Structures are given as structure tokens and as C-alpha cells.
Amino acid sequence: MEHDAKTLWGKFSVLTEEMRRFLTKEDIDQYLELEHQRETVYDLIKALDKDDFRTSEEGQEMLARLKPIEEGMIRDAQIWLNKSRSHNNRVQGYGNIGGFRPQGNIFNKGF
């Protein structure tokens, strides 16, 4: 199936905007699926013999519009990663409280 650069860059743009939306919602599974789709589209763009759209005025405007979205996704991904690590550390911390053993500390006291 033959694709032109403008169509592929349009798909790339839509996927980028959707990725940001799902990352903001912290729907990481959907975000990763969209990222995979966007990577596929970008591979198609790279495989084109000619990409006049990227250097056109319209293409430059699209890339300029996508740049802050990309930067926002990087920030959002870092925030999500930090929250996930913090949550994981808290969960791990509860497992180590006071040398808790599943059989129970209360019943292990010798009377």
C-alpha cells in the first residue's frame, strides 16, 4: 500500500496527540499500544523515497506544533514513573514493617 509523506505525518501527529492524552490519564497500556503504532508509521516515513512534506511550510508548522506535545509527554512519563516507583516503594515498605511474619507476632509470645 502506497502512502504519501503528508498522510503519514498526519497519522504520526494524531498518534502523538492521542499518546499524550492517554499518558495524562495514566492509561499506560493504551499509551504503549499507540507508541508502537506511531513507531510503525515513523518507520514508513523513513522508508519513503522522498519526504517533501517535512521541509514544506505545512510540515514545519506540524513539527513545531508536535514539539511541545513531545516535551510534555517526556515530563508526564517522568511524573508517572516517579509516582509508580514511590508507590512500589511504599508497598514494599509495608511488607517489611517490624519484621512481620505471616504466622503472626501476637501469638508467638511465650507466656
BAKERO-843103 format. One record per residue (C-alpha): residue number from 0; residue in three letters; chain; x, y, z. Coordinates in Angstrom, 2 decimals, m for minus. Each point is the difference from the previous one (the first is absolute). Layout:
{num->NUM	residuo->Ala	cadena->A	xx->X	yy->Y	zz->Z}
...
END
This chain:
{num->0	residuo->Met	cadena->A	xx->0.00	yy->0.00	zz->0.00}
{num->1	residuo->Glu	cadena->A	xx->1.45	yy->3.30	zz->m1.11}
{num->2	residuo->His	cadena->A	xx->0.05	yy->2.87	zz->2.49}
{num->3	residuo->Asp	cadena->A	xx->0.98	yy->3.58	zz->m0.58}
{num->4	residuo->Ala	cadena->A	xx->2.03	yy->1.99	zz->2.51}
{num->5	residuo->Lys	cadena->A	xx->m2.81	yy->2.42	zz->0.86}
{num->6	residuo->Thr	cadena->A	xx->m2.41	yy->m2.84	zz->0.88}
{num->7	residuo->Leu	cadena->A	xx->2.60	yy->m1.81	zz->2.10}
{num->8	residuo->Trp	cadena->A	xx->1.00	yy->3.17	zz->1.86}
{num->9	residuo->Gly	cadena->A	xx->m3.70	yy->0.65	zz->0.65}
{num->10	residuo->Lys	cadena->A	xx->m0.33	yy->m3.46	zz->1.55}
{num->11	residuo->Phe	cadena->A	xx->3.18	yy->0.59	zz->2.00}
{num->12	residuo->Ser	cadena->A	xx->m1.46	yy->3.26	zz->1.31}
{num->13	residuo->Val	cadena->A	xx->m3.33	yy->m1.57	zz->1.03}
{num->14	residuo->Leu	cadena->A	xx->1.75	yy->m2.90	zz->1.73}
{num->15	residuo->Thr	cadena->A	xx->2.29	yy->2.41	zz->1.86}
{num->16	residuo->Glu	cadena->A	xx->m2.96	yy->2.03	zz->1.26}
{num->17	residuo->Glu	cadena->A	xx->m1.85	yy->m3.16	zz->1.07}
{num->18	residuo->Met	cadena->A	xx->3.10	yy->m1.30	zz->1.78}
{num->19	residuo->Arg	cadena->A	xx->0.16	yy->3.19	zz->2.05}
{num->20	residuo->Arg	cadena->A	xx->m3.68	yy->m0.29	zz->0.87}
{num->21	residuo->Phe	cadena->A	xx->0.31	yy->m3.60	zz->1.24}
{num->22	residuo->Leu	cadena->A	xx->3.23	yy->0.73	zz->1.86}
{num->23	residuo->Thr	cadena->A	xx->m1.75	yy->2.86	zz->1.81}
{num->24	residuo->Lys	cadena->A	xx->m2.78	yy->m2.45	zz->0.95}
{num->25	residuo->Glu	cadena->A	xx->2.72	yy->m2.45	zz->1.14}
{num->26	residuo->Asp	cadena->A	xx->m1.36	yy->m2.66	zz->m2.36}
{num->27	residuo->Ile	cadena->A	xx->3.46	yy->m1.41	zz->m0.65}
{num->28	residuo->Asp	cadena->A	xx->m1.15	yy->m3.09	zz->m1.91}
{num->29	residuo->Gln	cadena->A	xx->m1.83	yy->2.12	zz->m2.57}
{num->30	residuo->Tyr	cadena->A	xx->2.91	yy->2.46	zz->m0.09}
{num->31	residuo->Leu	cadena->A	xx->2.45	yy->m2.81	zz->m0.82}
{num->32	residuo->Glu	cadena->A	xx->m2.30	yy->m1.36	zz->m2.71}
{num->33	residuo->Leu	cadena->A	xx->m0.19	yy->3.44	zz->m1.61}
{num->34	residuo->Glu	cadena->A	xx->3.77	yy->0.40	zz->0.33}
{num->35	residuo->His	cadena->A	xx->0.47	yy->m3.26	zz->m1.89}
{num->36	residuo->Gln	cadena->A	xx->m2.37	yy->1.19	zz->m2.74}
{num->37	residuo->Arg	cadena->A	xx->1.81	yy->3.34	zz->m0.23}
{num->38	residuo->Glu	cadena->A	xx->3.35	yy->m1.78	zz->m0.28}
{num->39	residuo->Thr	cadena->A	xx->m1.40	yy->m2.03	zz->m2.90}
{num->40	residuo->Val	cadena->A	xx->m1.19	yy->3.17	zz->m1.75}
{num->41	residuo->Tyr	cadena->A	xx->3.38	yy->1.65	zz->0.56}
{num->42	residuo->Asp	cadena->A	xx->1.74	yy->m3.04	zz->m1.53}
{num->43	residuo->Leu	cadena->A	xx->m2.23	yy->0.45	zz->m3.07}
{num->44	residuo->Ile	cadena->A	xx->0.96	yy->3.69	zz->m0.14}
{num->45	residuo->Lys	cadena->A	xx->3.70	yy->m0.88	zz->0.17}
{num->46	residuo->Ala	cadena->A	xx->m0.47	yy->m2.55	zz->m2.79}
{num->47	residuo->Leu	cadena->A	xx->m1.45	yy->2.60	zz->m2.39}
{num->48	residuo->Asp	cadena->A	xx->2.10	yy->0.84	zz->m3.03}
{num->49	residuo->Lys	cadena->A	xx->m0.93	yy->3.64	zz->0.38}
{num->50	residuo->Asp	cadena->A	xx->m1.31	yy->1.99	zz->2.98}
{num->51	residuo->Asp	cadena->A	xx->m0.75	yy->3.45	zz->m1.36}
{num->52	residuo->Phe	cadena->A	xx->m2.70	yy->0.53	zz->2.62}
{num->53	residuo->Arg	cadena->A	xx->2.45	yy->0.25	zz->2.91}
{num->54	residuo->Thr	cadena->A	xx->1.80	yy->2.94	zz->m1.59}
{num->55	residuo->Ser	cadena->A	xx->m3.18	yy->1.70	zz->m1.23}
{num->56	residuo->Glu	cadena->A	xx->m1.54	yy->2.91	zz->1.88}
{num->57	residuo->Glu	cadena->A	xx->m2.93	yy->m2.17	zz->1.07}
{num->58	residuo->Gly	cadena->A	xx->2.37	yy->m2.74	zz->1.16}
{num->59	residuo->Gln	cadena->A	xx->2.11	yy->2.44	zz->1.99}
{num->60	residuo->Glu	cadena->A	xx->m3.14	yy->1.37	zz->1.68}
{num->61	residuo->Met	cadena->A	xx->m1.06	yy->m3.54	zz->0.94}
{num->62	residuo->Leu	cadena->A	xx->3.43	yy->m0.82	zz->1.42}
{num->63	residuo->Ala	cadena->A	xx->0.00	yy->3.27	zz->1.96}
{num->64	residuo->Arg	cadena->A	xx->m3.43	yy->m0.90	zz->1.42}
{num->65	residuo->Leu	cadena->A	xx->1.16	yy->m3.53	zz->0.91}
{num->66	residuo->Lys	cadena->A	xx->3.17	yy->1.10	zz->1.78}
{num->67	residuo->Pro	cadena->A	xx->m1.72	yy->1.30	zz->3.19}
{num->68	residuo->Ile	cadena->A	xx->m2.26	yy->m3.08	zz->0.01}
{num->69	residuo->Glu	cadena->A	xx->3.09	yy->m2.23	zz->m0.12}
{num->70	residuo->Glu	cadena->A	xx->1.63	yy->2.01	zz->2.80}
{num->71	residuo->Gly	cadena->A	xx->m3.20	yy->m0.26	zz->2.06}
{num->72	residuo->Met	cadena->A	xx->m0.06	yy->m3.76	zz->m0.50}
{num->73	residuo->Ile	cadena->A	xx->3.55	yy->m0.26	zz->1.29}
{num->74	residuo->Arg	cadena->A	xx->m0.98	yy->1.97	zz->3.12}
{num->75	residuo->Asp	cadena->A	xx->m3.19	yy->m2.02	zz->0.49}
{num->76	residuo->Ala	cadena->A	xx->1.89	yy->m3.28	zz->m0.42}
{num->77	residuo->Gln	cadena->A	xx->2.55	yy->1.08	zz->2.61}
{num->78	residuo->Ile	cadena->A	xx->m2.77	yy->0.98	zz->2.40}
{num->79	residuo->Trp	cadena->A	xx->m1.78	yy->m3.33	zz->m0.54}
{num->80	residuo->Leu	cadena->A	xx->3.24	yy->m1.92	zz->0.48}
{num->81	residuo->Asn	cadena->A	xx->0.80	yy->1.86	zz->3.23}
{num->82	residuo->Lys	cadena->A	xx->m3.52	yy->m0.62	zz->1.33}
{num->83	residuo->Ser	cadena->A	xx->0.24	yy->m3.67	zz->m0.90}
{num->84	residuo->Arg	cadena->A	xx->3.37	yy->m0.38	zz->1.69}
{num->85	residuo->Ser	cadena->A	xx->m1.25	yy->1.81	zz->3.09}
{num->86	residuo->His	cadena->A	xx->m3.10	yy->m2.19	zz->0.14}
{num->87	residuo->Asn	cadena->A	xx->2.10	yy->m3.14	zz->m0.45}
{num->88	residuo->Asn	cadena->A	xx->2.37	yy->1.09	zz->2.78}
{num->89	residuo->Arg	cadena->A	xx->m2.94	yy->0.59	zz->2.36}
{num->90	residuo->Val	cadena->A	xx->m1.44	yy->m3.41	zz->m0.79}
{num->91	residuo->Gln	cadena->A	xx->3.38	yy->m1.64	zz->0.57}
{num->92	residuo->Gly	cadena->A	xx->0.37	yy->1.95	zz->3.24}
{num->93	residuo->Tyr	cadena->A	xx->m3.23	yy->m1.38	zz->1.42}
{num->94	residuo->Gly	cadena->A	xx->1.30	yy->m3.50	zz->m0.55}
{num->95	residuo->Asn	cadena->A	xx->2.96	yy->0.69	zz->2.27}
{num->96	residuo->Ile	cadena->A	xx->m1.72	yy->1.67	zz->2.96}
{num->97	residuo->Gly	cadena->A	xx->1.35	yy->m1.21	zz->3.34}
{num->98	residuo->Gly	cadena->A	xx->1.25	yy->m3.30	zz->m1.29}
{num->99	residuo->Phe	cadena->A	xx->m3.61	yy->m1.07	zz->m0.60}
{num->100	residuo->Arg	cadena->A	xx->m0.36	yy->m3.69	zz->m0.57}
{num->101	residuo->Pro	cadena->A	xx->m3.13	yy->m1.47	zz->m1.55}
{num->102	residuo->Gln	cadena->A	xx->m0.52	yy->m2.35	zz->2.95}
{num->103	residuo->Gly	cadena->A	xx->m0.45	yy->3.06	zz->2.22}
{num->104	residuo->Asn	cadena->A	xx->2.06	yy->1.67	zz->2.69}
{num->105	residuo->Ile	cadena->A	xx->m2.75	yy->0.12	zz->2.60}
{num->106	residuo->Phe	cadena->A	xx->m0.32	yy->m3.76	zz->0.29}
{num->107	residuo->Asn	cadena->A	xx->3.76	yy->m0.60	zz->0.12}
{num->108	residuo->Lys	cadena->A	xx->0.46	yy->1.53	zz->3.46}
{num->109	residuo->Gly	cadena->A	xx->0.93	yy->m2.58	zz->2.60}
{num->110	residuo->Phe	cadena->A	xx->m2.28	yy->0.20	zz->3.03}
END
